[in-house]
Amino acid sequence: MTNKPRYAEASMEAMYRIFTVPEAPGSTLGNIDQKLSQNLAGFLQEHIVAVEKDLEELQKDFSDSEIPEKPIFVSDQADFLMDKLVAQSVHTASPSFIGHMTSALPYFMLPLSRIMMALNQNLVKIETSKAFTPMERQVLGMIHRLIYDKNDGFYDKWMHEPGYSLGSFCSGGTIANITALWVARNCRFDKDLKNGFRGIQRAGLYGALQHYGYKGAAILVSERGHYSLGKAADVLGIGRDSLISIKADARNKIDLQELRTRIDELKADNVAIIGMVGVAGTSETGSVDPLDEMADIAEEIGCHFHVDAAWGGPTLFSKKYAHILKGIERADSVTIDAHKQMYVPMGAGMVVFKDPSLVSSIEHHADYIIRKGSRDLGAYTLEGSRPGIAMLLHSGLKIIGRSGYEILIEQGIEKAHAFASMINAETDFELVSEPELNILTYRYVPAFVKQKLATATPAQVDEIHEVLNRLTKRIQKNQRARGKSFVSRTTLTPEAWDRRRTIVFRVVLANPLTSLEILQDVLAEQKHIASTSACTECMDELHGLCDDRPMHAHAV
Ligand SMILES: Cc1ncc(COP(=O)(O)O)c(C=O)c1O
């Protein structure tokens, strides 16, 4: 229990102290520091309470909007954080936390991240980052090479070249996608000085459409595209309705026929196609679009081809599975998140550009800071001040190495396949999306329901689906509340069920410590939850809909 905090008097001397005098080793802060350094896993196990507390309840500890007038002791604040924040946070490193893309970190990230914090470099310009700038440029070069595999000469020439950049490091996939489409938009409506047009950067979208004689502008992506693309369409001024959502096929990949049809319609409507986005690892099902075929189409119509490989990009580390991403090397730009499958702490994303001069379309300068002709990376980023987190990717790439990442990627994909087989072998579960990478979806469908579904009329299937949706939601919420394991849930429209709204469990297998036994336990727990009172209502309804016998025959 946190004691009442002790207040100090604010004074210049006290202010000096917080900048210069570290906490004593025996203080709360000193103890946290020591425990974290000695045994990160133990610390997490010991301090994170897995049992869910109501958010309304938690809110009470964070309800005061007044800034404290007087300073409190550092150790008292550390006590508060341990009790109210750490103890009620989510154990994302747990091997049975398999619902999201946020996973465990290799232990070396923690001590190395302290270097980053302590130096507090700002990558916006060399004057505040010095060696961090060439280091970040090298990391962008390494990721560029992973995707585009150019020769040594190319990287010797472009990696550190003032006025150019192989990409843009940022806080995550969202900013990376926005940056890529910003470049696509600006290149599409480039300056045309001969005819008095100074480019969309200056004239804005309205001016650009008027100058080039278009009615509107659009971006195309499959319905499985990440929601950050909607944000991009919004901030780029084309509007969310102009992010054209293309139907996905039975394997959750963009339907190429529909893509072509929509392109023809847009052309007929005099709408400029700014870009086309292929997804390499959809957030919900981990599916990869047919990138090669999409690159052909983009080439044919002359538009920017962007690949959102925020999740699936690191598959390229695997010699065995890299082929799934075939065609990515033809993309004009690629998003890849280091804080996902490269096991770097949150806040590390990238977009890389095939052509190092593309970034000139979004280049910005300011006299006091990012000067023309400098190597400052801030000239090509949407964000201004940025931390030196590329340092942690640099470390991951070196300490884990290509072959280490290869092992991590392959074990994830193979575990997902093993889990899919496990689900298929169960009579009471239904695999909804086969894993292509390391994400899969499924739901609990008891054998008697499966039997009924096989012969049910469409109206009956509708009714049963509706109850199954509620049941999936119940099981997922209950499993989360029990705190032993966690899977997420989403809604899909599978072809196999005539595109009916289907709520599914979603599993992401990126933590190397997740074992097959844990996965077996996850299924066993879900089966158990289905048999508890939390699910009685849904189960009774299912019996009512599926059994020929009257419902009361099942009462126990
Ligand atoms: C395919 C895809 N793109 C983009 C993003 C956005 O990334 P971030 O959350 O790092 O902004 C995600 C995040 O899950 C994603 O899965």
The ligand as a MOL file (V3000), in Angstrom:
LIG
                    3D

  0  0  0     0  0            999 V3000
M  V30 BEGIN CTAB
M  V30 COUNTS 16 16 0 0 0
M  V30 BEGIN ATOM
M  V30 1 C -0.0090 -3.8610 -40.8500 0
M  V30 2 C 0.1410 -2.7250 -39.8790 0
M  V30 3 N 0.4180 -1.5050 -40.3420 0
M  V30 4 C 0.5780 -0.4530 -39.5230 0
M  V30 5 C 0.4560 -0.6000 -38.1680 0
M  V30 6 C 0.5990 0.6090 -37.2750 0
M  V30 7 O 1.7340 0.5180 -36.5150 0
M  V30 8 P 1.9390 1.3830 -35.1810 0
M  V30 9 O 0.9520 0.8510 -34.1900 0
M  V30 10 O 3.3560 1.0890 -34.8610 0
M  V30 11 O 1.6960 2.8030 -35.5020 0
M  V30 12 C 0.1820 -1.8640 -37.6360 0
M  V30 13 C 0.0410 -2.0430 -36.1820 0
M  V30 14 O -0.3970 -3.0000 -35.6740 0
M  V30 15 C 0.0200 -2.9560 -38.5110 0
M  V30 16 O -0.2660 -4.1790 -38.0670 0
M  V30 END ATOM
M  V30 BEGIN BOND
M  V30 1 1 1 2
M  V30 2 1 2 3
M  V30 3 2 2 15
M  V30 4 2 3 4
M  V30 5 1 4 5
M  V30 6 1 5 6
M  V30 7 2 5 12
M  V30 8 1 6 7
M  V30 9 1 7 8
M  V30 10 2 8 9
M  V30 11 1 8 10
M  V30 12 1 8 11
M  V30 13 1 12 13
M  V30 14 1 12 15
M  V30 15 2 13 14
M  V30 16 1 15 16
M  V30 END BOND
M  V30 END CTAB
M  END
